[in-house]
Amino acid sequence: MSQSLLGGLLTGTINPLTSLPTASVEYLVVAGGGGGGVDQWSTGCGGGGGAGGLLTGTGYTITPGSAITVTIGTGGAGATSSVSGANGQNSVFGSITATGGGGGGGGTSSANGLSGGSGGGAGGNGSSVGTGTSGQGNNGGVEAAQSSNVLPNAYFSGGGGGAGSAGNSFGGGGAGLCSSITGNRVFYAGGGGGGFYEITPSGIYGVGGGGGGGNGASSGRTVPATSGTANTGGGGGGAGYNSTTAITGNGGSGIVIIRYPANCAPPTSTTGNPQILYNNGYQIYIWTSSGSVTF
């Protein structure tokens, strides 16, 4: 069959064989990222949302004729008051489930960073970090209290954890991980940056982790928080202090990608409108909305 290839690849002709890709399917499953936290009323700021859990592997066994469920997790909503952001939703490929990222902490000791695929960062005023899920992501970062070693009269909330590293205590989101499953090197599941507080507002903010993490807001909202990038599982950025109208980032939605040798038979059916690529001897299916696949 002739297939017009997406993503800048060349058009080619594939002659499918009758063999099924039994025990040879590779997969990447990334859950939705957590939303950023916010603190409107005190000298704290919101923690960055944790990245969605990331799972990748080879050798997924196919059962001919049985539909495999594909679920794309949505990103968690950023908080709109002095509470934690919402967790992202799980992404699923058959028996593989990646856990949604944890929401970033708010500005009270009871509004902690939430646990998830990667944990949300701590907000201000005694908020604690969220923990990541083993094999899927890392913990959020702790709050950095006022320190003349950083900036006088300045506070950073913790960055959200990423698939590759934990969030840090000066607002930086944890790094994501790189995958080449599509034939190109792409980073996924970066943690959201934490919000920032300084008595004299400035443009300083916590930077989101590579892999779609949103940036945290600066104090006084001179720089707003941003959301995690869609279909990366990036965490949302945390809000900065001095905001009567919260500006915080939502988590980015997840993604599911599979590939297997191009000389195997294609699926008998798919739903969810996956993008289909042929590259480097593989056929590749990319879901950004929920669906299914049957071989």
ZAMARGU-4260 file (C-alpha; in steps of 0.2 Angstrom, whole numbers, plus 5000, padded with zeros to 4 digits):
<rodrens>
0) 5000/5000/5000 | 5006/5018/4997 | 5007/5029/5012 | 5010/5048/5012 | 5022/5050/5026
5) 5020/5063/5040 | 5032/5073/5049 | 5044/5077/5035 | 5047/5059/5029 | 5047/5054/5011
10) 5032/5045/5003 | 5035/5027/5000 | 5027/5010/4996 | 5025/4996/5009 | 5022/4978/5004
15) 5014/4971/5020 | 5017/4953/5023 | 5006/4941/5033 | 5016/4939/5048 | 5011/4947/5064
20) 5023/4957/5075 | 5021/4944/5089 | 5032/4949/5104 | 5041/4963/5094 | 5031/4979/5097
25) 5040/4993/5105 | 5031/5006/5115 | 5032/5023/5123 | 5018/5028/5135 | 5017/5045/5143
30) 5004/5050/5155 | 4997/5068/5157 | 5007/5080/5168 | 5001/5088/5184 | 4995/5106/5185
35) 5005/5119/5194 | 5001/5125/5212 | 4997/5143/5218 | 4998/5154/5233 | 4988/5170/5232
40) 4989/5177/5250 | 5005/5175/5258 | 5024/5176/5255 | 5024/5159/5247 | 5022/5153/5229
45) 5016/5138/5219 | 5026/5122/5216 | 5028/5116/5198 | 5018/5101/5192 | 5026/5084/5191
50) 5028/5076/5174 | 5017/5062/5168 | 5024/5045/5171 | 5035/5038/5156 | 5036/5019/5152
55) 5045/5013/5137 | 5050/4995/5132 | 5051/4981/5119 | 5043/4964/5116 | 5025/4968/5120
60) 5016/4952/5115 | 5001/4953/5103 | 4986/4943/5103 | 4979/4942/5085 | 4961/4948/5084
65) 4960/4956/5101 | 4959/4975/5102 | 4972/4984/5113 | 4965/4999/5122 | 4974/5016/5120
70) 4971/5029/5133 | 4978/5046/5132 | 4979/5055/5149 | 4974/5073/5150 | 4985/5086/5159
75) 4979/5091/5177 | 4972/5108/5179 | 4982/5122/5187 | 4976/5128/5204 | 4966/5144/5206
80) 4967/5147/5225 | 4980/5143/5238 | 4979/5124/5235 | 4989/5111/5225 | 4987/5108/5207
85) 4977/5093/5200 | 4985/5077/5195 | 4986/5072/5177 | 4977/5057/5171 | 4985/5040/5167
90) 4989/5034/5149 | 4987/5016/5144 | 4993/5004/5131 | 4985/4987/5134 | 4993/4981/5150
95) 5005/4996/5151 | 4999/5010/5162 | 5009/5026/5165 | 5003/5036/5180 | 4998/5054/5179
100) 5009/5067/5186 | 5007/5075/5203 | 5000/5092/5205 | 5012/5106/5212 | 5010/5112/5230
105) 5001/5127/5236 | 5005/5140/5249 | 5000/5132/5265 | 5007/5117/5274 | 4992/5107/5270
110) 4993/5110/5251 | 5007/5098/5247 | 5015/5093/5231 | 5005/5078/5226 | 5013/5061/5221
115) 5011/5054/5204 | 5021/5048/5189 | 5033/5062/5194 | 5029/5071/5210 | 5024/5089/5211
120) 5036/5102/5218 | 5033/5110/5236 | 5025/5127/5237 | 5028/5140/5250 | 5025/5140/5269
125) 5029/5122/5274 | 5022/5113/5259 | 5030/5096/5256 | 5035/5088/5240 | 5026/5074/5230
130) 5035/5058/5226 | 5037/5050/5209 | 5033/5032/5204 | 5047/5020/5204 | 5052/5017/5186
135) 5041/5031/5179 | 5048/5047/5186 | 5056/5057/5200 | 5051/5067/5216 | 5047/5086/5216
140) 5059/5099/5223 | 5058/5106/5240 | 5055/5125/5243 | 5071/5136/5245 | 5068/5148/5259
145) 5074/5166/5259 | 5093/5166/5256 | 5106/5179/5253 | 5116/5166/5244 | 5103/5166/5230
150) 5094/5183/5231 | 5090/5194/5246 | 5072/5192/5252 | 5068/5179/5238 | 5059/5162/5239
155) 5058/5149/5226 | 5045/5135/5226 | 5051/5118/5221 | 5051/5112/5203 | 5040/5097/5198
160) 5049/5081/5195 | 5053/5074/5178 | 5056/5057/5170 | 5075/5060/5170 | 5078/5069/5186
165) 5070/5077/5202 | 5064/5095/5203 | 5076/5106/5211 | 5074/5118/5226 | 5076/5134/5215
170) 5061/5132/5204 | 5069/5122/5190 | 5058/5107/5184 | 5066/5090/5183 | 5073/5085/5166
175) 5063/5073/5154 | 5069/5058/5145 | 5074/5057/5126 | 5066/5044/5115 | 5070/5040/5097
180) 5055/5028/5094 | 5048/5040/5080 | 5065/5040/5071 | 5069/5058/5079 | 5076/5062/5096
185) 5062/5069/5106 | 5061/5074/5125 | 5046/5069/5135 | 5040/5071/5153 | 5049/5087/5159
190) 5043/5094/5176 | 5035/5111/5178 | 5045/5126/5184 | 5041/5133/5202 | 5034/5150/5205
195) 5045/5164/5213 | 5043/5177/5226 | 5053/5192/5229 | 5049/5208/5238 | 5053/5218/5223
200) 5045/5209/5208 | 5057/5204/5194 | 5057/5193/5179 | 5065/5179/5188 | 5056/5162/5187
205) 5058/5143/5188 | 5062/5135/5171 | 5052/5120/5166 | 5062/5104/5163 | 5066/5099/5145
210) 5052/5088/5138 | 5038/5100/5139 | 5038/5107/5157 | 5030/5124/5158 | 5039/5138/5166
215) 5034/5145/5183 | 5028/5163/5186 | 5039/5177/5192 | 5034/5187/5207 | 5021/5201/5203
220) 5017/5191/5187 | 5029/5200/5177 | 5032/5183/5169 | 5016/5172/5169 | 5017/5153/5172
225) 5015/5143/5156 | 5006/5126/5154 | 5015/5110/5150 | 5017/5106/5131 | 5003/5095/5124
230) 5007/5077/5120 | 5023/5077/5130 | 5017/5074/5148 | 5025/5090/5154 | 5020/5097/5171
235) 5012/5115/5172 | 5022/5129/5179 | 5018/5136/5197 | 5011/5153/5200 | 5021/5167/5208
240) 5017/5177/5223 | 5007/5194/5223 | 4993/5188/5212 | 4974/5191/5216 | 4970/5182/5200
245) 4980/5166/5199 | 4991/5163/5184 | 4997/5145/5184 | 5000/5132/5171 | 4990/5116/5167
250) 4999/5100/5164 | 5002/5094/5146 | 4992/5079/5139 | 5001/5062/5136 | 5005/5052/5121
255) 5006/5033/5116 | 5018/5028/5102 | 5021/5010/5096 | 5033/5003/5082 | 5037/4987/5074
260) 5046/4980/5059 | 5039/4987/5042 | 5039/4969/5035 | 5026/4963/5047 | 5007/4965/5043
265) 4999/4981/5048 | 4985/4982/5060 | 4968/4976/5054 | 4960/4991/5062 | 4964/5006/5073
270) 4953/5019/5081 | 4958/5036/5088 | 4965/5042/5072 | 4983/5038/5075 | 4997/5046/5064
275) 5006/5033/5054 | 5024/5034/5049 | 5036/5022/5040 | 5054/5026/5045 | 5071/5017/5046
280) 5063/5000/5043 | 5048/5002/5055 | 5030/5006/5055 | 5025/5018/5068 | 5008/5023/5076
285) 5006/5039/5086 | 4991/5042/5097 | 4987/5059/5104 | 4969/5055/5107 | 4961/5039/5115
290) 4957/5024/5103 | 4963/5006/5100 | 4972/4995/5089 | 4969/4977/5083 | 4981/4965/5074
</rodrens>
